Amino acid sequence: MPHLRIATVNVNGIRAAVRNGMHAWLDDAGVDVLTLQEVRAQDEHIEASFPGWSILHDEATAKGRAGVAVLSRVPALASRTELGPEDFDSKGRWLEADFLLGDTPLTVVSAYVHSGEADTPKQEEKWKFLDAMTARMQELSADGALALVTGDLNVGHRPLDILNWKGNVKKSGYLARERAYFDRFLGAAGEPAVGQEGIGRGMVGQLSDTRAYAAEGGGTGLGWVDVGRVAAGEVPGPYTWWTMRGQAFDNDAGWRIDYHLATAPLAERATGYHVARAATYAERWSDHTPVVVDYTY
């Protein structure tokens, strides 16, 4: 069946990723659209490393920080980088590109959510970004549109998404308030958003915490679908990020924070989800791994 293969990866610096072997994966991956986060480079660096690709790139305001890109075999029909109010700096963190999936318009987003730091100004920026992202996702999903938000969203939604979730409940990336945003993204459209962790040993408090935040925000579900979780089922992971320190990679002590979030009509077309985890630590070219999905038409 014809399909568009879309992959996303936080490259942790595109020049280092290319130098360390990114093309060994990409050359055989059959990717049609590739979304990148934490590019940390200028246009000329990407163009030199990816000849033959159509390239959209949004640099961060601060050089050497963040940066998102969308690379494609066929040029995008249009692109946008605006997110949130005019006084909000989202540069290098949100890039929309329009394509055709068969004959149907499709918007693909490369998103890089702030890592944050609990109870600091860094976390305040993360809240602002998640608020702006929520508003934009409502717009993108209107009228049954095909839309896909990909990227490093820097939130583990459920206990299944982080090996050591109990040790991270007070840390950015697994705060109850952060996870409540995902409850809303993935909640049934128009219904009150509720925690989706599932009830199990040690999880009841986690569920009530996210429910409280969802209720506090007065949010209803947006009806998006976590393609990775649907494909993998109720199992730990598959993780997409491991610290470079210690034995985290070898022990698969990771986080699943890189996503394909699809509108419901697009999610019905998703197939072949996989995490392209390196075979060994020595073959890694980023601390994240590509997440790949085919969308049929």
ZAFI-94476 format. One record per residue: residue in three letters; x negated, y negated, z negated of N, C-alpha, C, O in turn. Coordinates in steps of 0.05 Angstrom, whole numbers, plus 32768, in hexadecimal, padded with zeros to 4 digits. Atoms other than C-alpha are relative to their C-alpha. Layout:
<papas>
ALAXYZXYZXYZXYZ...
</papas>
This chain:
<papas>
MET7FEF801880008000800080007FEE7FE780007FDB7FE67FF0PRO8011801880007FE37FBB801180017FF27FE580167FF27FD8HIS8002800D801A7FCC7F947FD57FEB7FEA80017FDA7FE98012LEU8014801580067FA57F587FBC7FF280087FE67FFF800A7FD2ARG800F7FF880187F6E7F6C7F8C7FF57FE77FF37FE67FD77FFFILE80088018800F7F637F377F577FF080097FE77FF9801A7FD8ALA80117FFA80177F2B7F3A7F247FFA7FE67FF17FF97FD07FFDTHR8008801680107F197F0C7EEB7FE980077FED7FE8801E7FE4VAL80167FFB80137EDA7F067EC17FF47FE67FF67FF07FD38005ASN80118015800C7EB77ED67E927FE3800880057FDA801C7FFBVAL801B7FF97FF87E727ED57EB07FEA7FF77FED7FD37FFF7FF0ASN8014800980147E4F7EB27E757FE87FF3800E7FD17FF88007GLY8015800D7FF07E297E877EA77FFC800E801A7FF18024801BILE80007FF27FE67E2E7E977EF17FE48006800A7FE0801B8016ARG801B7FFB7FF57DE47E907F017FF480187FF27FE780287FFFALA800B7FE9800F7DD07EC17ECA800F801A80088002802F800BALA7FF17FE87FF87E087EF17EDE7FF6800B801B7FF28023801EVAL800A7FF77FE57DF17EF37F277FE4800B7FFD7FDE80208009ARG801B7FF780037DA97EFA7F127FFE801C7FF27FEC802B7FF8ASN80017FE7800F7DBA7F347EE480108017800C8012802C8001GLY7FF47FE97FF17DE17F5D7F17801D7FFF800680298013800CMET7FE480027FFA7E277F427F218008800B801B801D8018801EHIS7FF97FF77FE57E257F517F6B8000801E8004800D80298016ALA80007FE37FFF7E177F9A7F5F801C800A7FFB8025801E8007TRP7FE47FFA80057E5E7F9D7F4480127FF58017802280038022LEU7FEE800D7FEE7E7F7F6B7F737FFF800B801C8014800D8029ASP80037FF77FE47E647F867FB48010801A80058017801F801CASP7FF17FE77FFD7E897FC87FA8801C7FFF7FF5802A80137FF5ALA7FE7800180107EC67FAF7F8380197FFB8012802F80008009GLY7FE980047FEE7EF27F9D7FBF80137FEA7FF7802B7FEB7FFCVAL7FF08016800B7F0A7F5D7F9E80077FEC80157FF77FE48025ASP7FF780157FEE7F347F2B7FC580007FE57FF37FF97FD18000VAL80018019800F7F3A7EF67F8F7FF280057FE67FF880187FD8LEU80117FFD80187F087EED7F5780027FE67FEF7FFA7FD17FF9THR7FFF801780117F157EBE7F1D7FEA80027FEB7FE580167FDFLEU8017800180117EDA7EA87EF380047FEC7FEA80117FD77FEEGLN8000801380167ED37E877EAF7FE37FFD7FF57FD2800F7FFAGLU801A8007800B7E987E687E8B7FEB800180167FD6800D8013VAL801280017FE97E777E5A7ECE7FE67FF27FF97FD07FFB8000ARG8017801080097E487E257EB17FEC7FFA80167FD480018014ALA801180067FE97E2D7E0E7EF4800D7FEB801180237FE2800CGLN7FF580137FED7E367DDD7F2C8008800F801A80018026801EASP7FF67FF37FE77E577DEA7F707FEA800D80107FEE8024801AGLU80157FF57FEF7E167DF57F947FF5801B7FF67FED802B8006HIS80097FE7800B7E027E2D7F658012801780088009802D800EILE7FEC7FEB7FF97E427E547F737FFF8005801E7FFF801C8026GLU80017FFD7FE37E3F7E477FBE7FE8801080097FEA8021801BALA80187FF27FF97DF87E617FC18002801E7FF97FF6802F8007SER7FFF7FE480097E0A7EA17F9C80168010800C80168029800BPHE7FE97FF27FF57E4B7EB27FC080067FF7801D801C7FEC8022PRO7FFB80087FE47E437EA6800B80178011800B801A80298005GLY7FEA7FF27FF37E817EB88033801A7FFF7FF0802F80067FFATRP7FE8800380117EB17EAB7FF9800A7FE480027FFB7FD18004SER7FF4801A80047EE27E717FF57FFF7FFA7FE38007800B7FD2ILE80068006801C7ED27E4D7FB4800F7FE87FF7800E7FD28003LEU7FF58017800F7EFB7E217F867FF380007FE47FF180157FD8HIS800F800280197ED77E087F4980077FE77FF180077FD17FFDASP7FFB801780107EE87DDA7F107FEC80007FE97FED80107FD7GLU8014800280157EAD7DC47EE5800B7FF37FE7801E7FE37FE8ALA7FF9800D80197EB47DB17E9D7FF57FE47FFF7FE27FDD800DTHR800A801B80037EAB7D697E887FE380007FF67FD27FF08000ALA801B7FFE800A7E6C7D7C7E617FF1801580117FF9802C8013LYS80107FEE7FEF7E377D9A7E8E7FF680187FF07FEE80167FD9GLY800A7FE8800C7E237DE17E7F8013800D7FED800C80207FDEARG7FEC7FF480117E647DF17E5B801880098011801E7FFE8026ALA7FE77FF77FF47EA27E187E6F7FFE8002801E7FEA800D8028GLY7FFF7FFE7FE27EB57E137EB9800F80188009800A802F7FFFVAL7FF07FEA7FF57EE77E3D7EDF7FFF7FFE801E7FFB7FE9802AALA80017FFF7FE37EE97E547F2780138015800A801A80287FFCVAL7FF17FEB7FF17F137E7B7F597FF28004801A7FF07FF2802BLEU800C7FF87FE77EEF7E9F7F9180138012800F802080238003SER7FED7FF07FF17F177EBE7FC97FF58006801C7FE67FF68027ARG80087FF97FE57F0D7EE1800B800E7FEF801580047FE9802AVAL7FF080127FEF7F447EB5802A80047FE67FF1800B7FE77FD9PRO7FFD8019800F7F477E6B8018801B7FFD7FF3802F80057FFFALA7FE78006800D7F7C7E567FE780107FEC801080047FDB801ELEU7FEF80137FF27FB77E30800280007FE57FF280037FD07FFFALA8001801980107FB37DFC7FCA7FF480077FE57FF3801E7FDESER800B7FFB801B7F947DF37F8680057FE77FEE800A7FD17FF8ARG7FFA801580147F9F7DCA7F467FEF80067FE77FE9801D7FE0THR80107FFD80187F777DBD7F07800D7FF27FE880037FF47FD1GLU7FF4800F80167FA57D917EDE800F80127FED801D80257FF5LEU7FF27FF180157FBE7DAC7E9C80047FEE7FE87FF17FE17FDFGLY7FFA801080187FE17D887E6380017FE3800680017FDA801DPRO7FFD801D7FFD7FE87D3E7E567FE67FF3800C7FD18000800BGLU8016800D7FF37FBB7D0C7E797FE77FFC7FEE7FD17FFC7FF8ASP8017800680127F907CFF7E3B7FF3801A7FF67FE1801A7FE5PHE800B7FE680087F817D4A7E337FEC800980147FF1800B802CASP80157FF87FEF7F3F7D627E4F8000801F80037FF8802D7FF2SER80007FE37FFA7F4A7DA77E6F7FEC800780167FED801E8020LYS80137FFB7FEA7F127DA17EA27FEF80187FF97FE5801B7FE3GLY80117FE880037EED7DE27EAC800E80167FF28001802A7FEAARG7FF27FEB800F7F247E0B7E8B801A8009800D8025801D8004TRP7FE67FF87FF37F617E0F7EBA7FFF7FF9801D7FFC7FE28025LEU800180047FE37F617E197F0580158012800D8014802A800AGLU7FEB7FF17FF27F9E7E2D7F2E7FFA8001801E7FF07FED8029ALA80047FFD7FE37F997E487F758018800F800B802180238000ASP7FE97FF47FF37FD37E597FA47FF7801180177FE780098028PHE80057FED7FEA7FD07E957FD2801B800B800A803080038000LEU7FE97FF07FF880017EC27FF77FFC801D7FF87FE780287FFELEU80007FE3800580117F077FDE8014800C8014802C800D8010GLY7FEF7FFA7FE9802B7F228020800A7FE6800B7FFB7FD58014ASP7FF380197FF7805C7EEB803280097FEF7FE980167FDA7FEDTHR7FF5800E8017806A7ED47FEB7FEB7FF07FF27FD47FF97FEEPRO80138011800E80477E9A7FC87FF8800C7FE5800980177FD7LEU800B7FF68019801A7EAD7F8E7FED7FEC7FF57FDB7FE28003THR80138011800E7FF77E807F5C7FEF80107FED7FF9801F7FDDVAL80147FF280117FB87E9B7F3C7FF17FEB7FEF7FE87FD77FFAVAL800D801380127F9A7E777EFF7FE7800D7FF57FE780247FECSER80187FF9800F7F537E7C7EE580007FEE7FE77FFD7FD67FE9ALA7FFD800F80197F597E687E9B7FEA80087FED7FE3801F7FEATYR80147FFB80157F247E617E6580087FF07FE780037FD87FE5VAL7FF7800C80197F437E537E217FE87FFC7FED7FD6800C7FECHIS8015800680137F177E337DEC7FFC80187FED801080257FE5SER80057FEB80147EF67E647DBD800A7FF77FE4801380087FD5GLY7FF5800A80197F097E377D827FEF80077FE87FDB80167FEAGLU800D7FFA801A7EF27E397D3A80147FF77FEB801B7FE07FE8ALA7FEA800580137F257E3E7D027FFB7FE87FEF7FE57FE47FE4ASP8000801780127F347DFE7CDC7FEB7FEB80087FDF7FDE7FF6THR801380147FF67F067DD27D07800D7FF2801880217FFB8023PRO7FF6800D7FE87F117DA07D3F7FFF80128019800F800E802BLYS80007FED7FE97EFE7DD87D70801A800F8002802380158018GLN7FE77FF180007F3C7DFD7D5B80177FEE8009802A7FF78016GLU7FEC80137FF87F667DBE7D6580017FFE801F80177FFC802AGLU800180017FE27F4F7DBC7DAE800D801A800B801A80198020LYS7FF47FE77FF77F637E057DB5801F7FFF7FFE802D80088010TRP7FE2800380037FAA7DF67D9A800B7FEF801780207FF68022LYS7FF680127FEB7FB17DBD7DCC8000800F801B8013800C802APHE80027FF27FE77F9B7DEA7E05801680158001802480188016LEU7FEB7FEC80007FCB7E227DF1801B7FF48003802D7FFF800FASP7FE6800E7FFC80047DF07DEC80047FF8801E80197FFD8029ALA7FFF80087FE47FF47DD67E32800480188012801380178026MET7FFE7FE77FF17FED7E1D7E4C801D800B7FFF802780148013THR7FE57FF7800380317E2F7E3080137FF1801280247FFD8020ALA7FEE80117FEF80537DF57E537FFC8007801E80108008802DARG80057FFA7FE480317E057E95800A801B80088014801F801EMET7FF67FE57FF980427E4F7E92801E80008003802980108013GLN7FE380037FFC808B7E3C7E8A80067FF7801C801980018029GLU7FFC800B7FE580867E147ECA7FF980158015800880188029LEU80097FED7FEC80607E4A7EF0801380178004801480238019SER7FEE7FE87FFF80937E807EE0801C7FF98008802D800B800AALA7FE580087FF980D07E587EF58009800E801A7FFA8012802DASP7FF37FF77FE781007E757F297FF4801A800B7FF3801E8024GLY800A7FE67FF780E07EBA7F2C7FE67FFF80107FE180118020ALA801980037FF1809D7EA17F477FEC80157FF97FED80217FE4LEU80177FEE800580607ECD7F4E7FE97FEF7FF67FDF7FDD8004ALA8016800F800C802A7EB27F207FF080127FEE7FFB80257FE3LEU80127FF0800F7FEE7ECF7EFD7FEC7FEE7FF17FDD7FDF7FFEVAL8015800E80107FC47EB27EC47FEB80157FF87FF180287FEATHR80167FEE80067F817ED47EC07FEB7FF27FF07FEA7FD97FF0GLY8018800D800C7F437EC87E977FFB80087FE3800880197FD8ASP80087FFD801C7F237EC57E5480117FEE7FEF800D7FD67FEDLEU7FEC800F800F7F5C7EB07E277FF97FFE7FE380077FF17FD3ASN800B8003801B7F347EB87DE7801380047FE980117FF87FD4VAL7FED7FF780157F6D7ED77DBF8004801E8004800C80278019GLY7FF77FE480007F767F207DAD801C80007FF580217FF87FDFHIS7FE4800280087FC17F277DAB800980137FEA8018800B7FD8ARG7FF67FEB80127FCB7F677D847FE9800F7FF37FD2800D7FFCPRO80157FEF800C7FA47F967D567FF2801280147FDB80188011LEU800C7FEE7FEC7F997FC37D927FEB7FF180117FDB7FFE801EASP801180107FEF7F727F8A7DB37FE57FFA7FF37FD37FEF8001ILE80198005800E7F3A7F857D7F7FFA80187FEE800B80207FDELEU80067FE980107F167FBF7D6080017FF97FE2800E80087FD2ASN80018008801C7F097F9A7D1E80147FE97FFB800C7FD47FF3TRP7FED801680037F4A7F727D1B80037FF77FE380087FE07FDELYS7FFC8008801C7F4F7F747CCF7FEA7FEC7FF77FF07FDC7FE6GLY8015801280077F0C7F507CCA80017FE5800D7FF07FD58009ASN7FFF80187FF17F227F197CF8801A7FF07FFD801F7FDD800DVAL7FE6800D80027F677F037CE07FFE7FE27FF880117FD37FFDLYS8003801C80077F4B7EC07CC77FED7FF280127FE47FDC800DLYS8013800B7FED7F1E7EB47D03800E7FF9801A802080068022SER7FF680077FE67F2C7E917D447FFD801780137FE980258014GLY7FFF7FE97FEE7F3F7EC37D78801480157FF7801E80258007TYR7FEC7FED800A7F6D7EEA7D4B80127FF37FEA801D80027FDALEU7FEF800E80137F917EB57D22801E8006800680258008801EALA7FE37FFB7FFB7FDC7EC27D19800C7FEB8012801D7FF28023ARG7FF480157FF07FED7E807D377FF88003801E80087FFE8030GLU80097FFC7FE57FC37E8F7D7580108017800D801980158024ARG7FF27FE97FF57FE47ED37D7E801D7FFA8004802A80078016ALA7FE480077FFC80287EB47D7780057FF3801C801A7FF68027TYR7FFE800B7FE5801B7E8E7DB8800480188014801580168026PHE7FFE7FE97FEE80137ED27DDA801B800F7FFC8026801A800FASP7FE57FF6800480537EEB7DB980137FF1801180267FFD801CARG7FED80107FF080757EB27DDD7FFB8005801D800E8008802DPHE80067FFB7FE480517EBC7E1F800E801A800A8019801B801FLEU7FF87FE57FF880657F067E20801B80087FF68024801E7FFCGLY7FE57FFA800A80A87F027DFD80148000801780107FF3802BALA7FEA7FFF7FEC80E87F117E2380097FE38006800D7FD47FF4ALA7FF9801B7FF880FB7ED37E4B801A7FF77FF3802F80047FF5GLY7FE8800C800C812B7EA77E258007800A7FE580197FFF7FD8GLU7FFA7FF4801B812A7ED27DE67FEC7FF57FEC7FD67FEE7FF3PRO8013800A8015810B7EBD7DA37FE7801180017FE8802A8002ALA801A7FF27FFF80C17ECF7DA47FFC800D7FE57FFF80017FD0VAL80067FF1801980AF7F047D717FE5800E80037FDB8012801AGLY801A7FF28000806E7F277D5E8002801B800F80158029800CGLN80007FE87FF0805B7F607D8D7FEB80147FF67FE480268005GLU80167FEF800880257F827D638008801D7FFD7FF8802F8002GLY7FF87FE48006804F7FC07D547FFC80057FE27FEA7FFA7FD6ILE80027FFA801D805A7FDB7D0E7FEF80197FFC7FF4802D8008GLY80117FEA8007802580077CF17FF27FFA7FE77FF67FE47FDBARG800D800480197FF9800E7CB57FEF7FE680007FDE7FE38012GLY800F801880027FDF7FCA7CA180087FEA80137FFB7FD58014MET7FF980137FEB80037FA57CD980197FF07FFA801F7FDD8008VAL7FE7800D800580447F8F7CB97FFC7FE27FFB800B7FD18005GLY8006801C800580267F4E7C9F7FF87FF180197FFF7FDA801CGLN8008800C7FE780087F407CE280197FF88011801A7FE3801DLEU7FE780057FF1804D7F457D02800F7FE87FF580187FD78004SER7FF18015800C806E7F177CD07FF27FE580047FFF7FD18007ASP800F80197FFC80377EE37CD780057FF4801C800A7FDC801ETHR7FFC800A7FE6803F7EDD7D22801D7FF8800580227FE58013ARG7FE480087FFE808A7EDC7D1D80057FE57FF380147FD57FFDALA7FFD801A800E80857EA37CEB7FF77FE9801280047FD48013TYR800A80157FEE805B7E7A7D1B80117FFC801880167FE58021ALA7FEE80037FE980887E897D5680197FF27FF880237FE18007ALA7FE7800D800980C57E757D2E7FFB7FE27FFA800B7FD17FFFGLU8007801B800780A27E367D157FFE7FEF801980067FD78019GLY800280107FE780947E217D5D801A8000800F801D7FF18023GLY7FE680017FF280DC7E2F7D717FFF800C801C800F8005802CGLY80057FF77FE580C27E557DAD8011801880088017802A7FF8THR7FF47FE87FF480E77E857DDA7FED800C80137FDA7FFF801DGLY80127FF27FEF80C57EB97E0480007FF5801C80147FEB8026LEU8003800A7FE580AB7EA67E4880028016801580048011802DGLY7FFB7FEA7FEE80B17EEB7E667FE8800980117FEC80188024TRP80187FF77FF280697EF57E7E7FF9801C7FF7800380267FE3VAL80087FE5800580497F3A7E7F7FE280037FFD7FD37FF9800EASP801C7FFA800380067F507E647FFA801A80107FFF80308007VAL80047FEA7FED7FF27F7C7E9F7FEE80167FF47FF3802D7FF7GLY80137FED800C7FB87F9C7E79800D80117FEB800880297FEBARG7FF37FF080157FE17FB27E3D80148013800B801680298002VAL7FEC7FEF7FF380197FCD7E687FF28018800D7FFB802F800BALA800E7FEB7FF27FE77FF57E917FF280137FED7FF3802C7FF1ALA80107FEF80127FBD800F7E578011800F7FEC800A80247FE3GLY7FEF7FF480147FF7801E7E287FF67FF97FE47FE67FE77FE0GLU80058007801C7FF3801E7DDC7FE7800E7FF67FE880207FE6VAL801A7FF580087FA9802E7DD57FEE7FE97FFA7FF27FD38003PRO8013801580067F6F80077DB97FF27FF7801A7FEB8007802BGLY800C800B7FE77F527FD87DEF801280038018802A80018015PRO801C7FFF7FFA7F3C7FE17E247FF37FE57FFC7FFD7FD18007TYR800C801A80077F0D7FAB7E0B7FF27FF480187FEA8001802BTHR800B800F7FEA7EF17F757E387FE87FEF7FF87FDB7FE38009TRP80178010800A7EBD7F527E0C7FF4800E7FE8800180187FD7TRP80107FF580167E867F6B7DDF7FE97FEC7FFB7FDC7FE3800ETHR8017801080057E527F417DBC7FE7800E800A7FE58026800CMET801A7FF57FF67E0C7F497DD87FEF800A7FE97FDA80177FEDARG80107FF880177DF37F547D918006801C7FF7801C80267FFAGLY7FFC7FE6800D7DE87F977D70800A8016801380038016802BGLN7FF67FE97FF27E0C7FD67D87801D7FFE8009802A8012800EALA7FE380037FFB7E507FB87D968009800D801A801D801A801BPHE7FF97FF57FE67E507FCC7DDF7FFF801E80008011802C8009ASP80037FE380007E3680127DD48015800E7FEF801D80247FF4ASN7FEB7FF580117E69801D7D9C801C7FF8800880307FFF7FFBASP7FE6800B7FF67EA17FFC7DC4800F7FF17FEB80277FF47FE8ALA7FF4801180157EAD7FCB7D8B80067FE5800D7FF77FD28009GLY7FFB80177FF07ECE7F977DB7801A7FF27FFB80297FF97FE8TRP7FE7801080007F077F667DC3800C8002801C7FFD8002802FARG7FF280037FE67F3B7F667DFA800B7FE3800280217FDE7FF8ILE7FF9801D7FFF7F3E7F1B7E0980017FF5801C80077FDE8021ASP7FFF80087FE47F3B7F1A7E558019800D800C801D8025800BTYR7FE57FF77FF97F807F1F7E7480087FFC801D7FFC7FEB802BHIS7FEF80067FE97FAD7F247EB0801C7FFD7FF4802980117FECLEU7FE4800580097FEF7F037E9980107FF98019800A7FE58026ALA7FF180037FE780227F0A7ED1801D7FF97FFA802880027FE6THR7FE38003800180687EF07EDB800D801C80068000802D8013ALA7FF47FE67FFE80997F2A7ED98002800A801D7FFC80228021PRO7FFF7FF67FE480A47F2E7F257FE58009800A7FE3801C801ALEU801B7FF87FF780597F317F307FF780197FF27FEA802A7FFEALA80097FE88010804D7F647EF8800B801A800C7FFE802F800AGLU7FF47FE87FF3807B7F947F1E7FEE800A80177FF08021801FARG80117FF97FE980477F947F567FE480087FF77FD3800F8008ALA801B7FFB800A800B7FA17F297FFA801E8000800A802E7FF8THR80097FE480007FE47FE27F317FE180007FFE7FD47FEC8004GLY801D7FFC80007F9E7FFD7F277FF17FEF7FEB7FD97FE97FF0TYR800F801080147F8D7FD47EE87FE880107FF67FEA80277FF0HIS80177FF4800D7F477FE27ED07FED7FEB7FF67FEB7FD58001VAL80168011800B7F0F7FC47EA77FE6800C800A7FE080238005ALA80187FF67FF27ECE7FCA7ECD7FE87FFE7FED7FD57FF07FF1ARG8014800080157EA37FD87E907FE6800C800B7FE680218018ALA801A7FF67FF87E597FE17E9D7FFA801C7FF4800380217FDEALA80067FE5800A7E3F80287E967FED80007FE87FEF80117FD6THR8013800280167E0780137E677FFC7FE37FF880037FD08007TYR8006801B800A7DF27FD67E3E7FED7FF280147FF17FDB801AALA8014800C7FEE7DB87FCB7E6E800C7FF6801A80007FE58028GLU7FF480087FE77DE77FC47EA980147FE97FFD80217FE18011ARG7FEE801680047E107F8C7E8A7FF47FE6800D7FDC7FE2800BTRP8008801A7FF57E0D7F487EAD800F7FE97FF3800C7FD27FFASER7FF2801480107E3C7F247E7D8008800E7FE6800880277FE4ASP7FF57FF380187E577F2F7E37801D80088003802880157FF2HIS7FE57FF77FF87E9C7F377E587FFD801380177FE880178023THR80007FEE7FE97EB07F697E8D80177FF98012802B7FEE8008PRO7FEA80077FEE7EDB7F607ECB801980107FF9801880277FF1VAL7FE67FF380027F257F707EC6800E7FFE801B80117FE88026VAL7FF87FFE7FE47F427F877F08801C800B80038023801F7FF6VAL7FE47FF67FFB7F8A7F907F2180067FFC801E7FFE7FE9802AASP7FF580027FE57FA97F9D7F65801D7FF77FFE802D80027FEETYR7FE480097FFF7FEA7F797F76800A8006801C80007FFB8030THR7FF67FF67FE680127F9A7FAE80137FED800D80207FDC8000TYR7FEC80107FF1803B7F797FE4800A80108018801A80068027
</papas>
